[in-house]
Amino acid sequence: MAIKRTRESEEMYLETILLLHKGQPNVRAVDVRDELGLAKSSVSRAVNLLESKGYIHIDRETGNLSFTDAGRKKAEGIYERHQTLTQVLMKVGADPELAEENACRMEHVVSDEMMEVFRNYINN
């Protein structure tokens, strides 16, 4: 269970950084903390872990977070899963808020094969 929780947390941070970058040019750990409502120590530990895994770079002078190519690819993939799941849930009758909330949880556990089924469903 710890591996699943770690992956979900990692993906949540990557997706949050991606979405923050869509709205502002510079994103720092404090922005992530404010967005997620988590403790400063938790966010600091998480962004350092993302950097050690090669997903982001932390500018030591400004604190700005930027993606590596691998990190951007992973974050965009997570966000695409989120969007697809939201669309599927709305297509089967969920209101947008409910669809969004559940997609956020589901995106971390749905298999690649099932995601392909969902993509085909919304494109037909």
Secondary structure, DSSP 8 states (H G I E B T S, - for coil): -HHHHHHHHHHHHHHHHHHHHHH-S--BHHHHHHHHT--HHHHHHHHHHHHHTTSEEE-TTT-BEEE-HHHHHHHHHHHHHHHHHHHHHHHTT--HHHHHHHHHHHTTTS-HHHHHHHHHHHT-
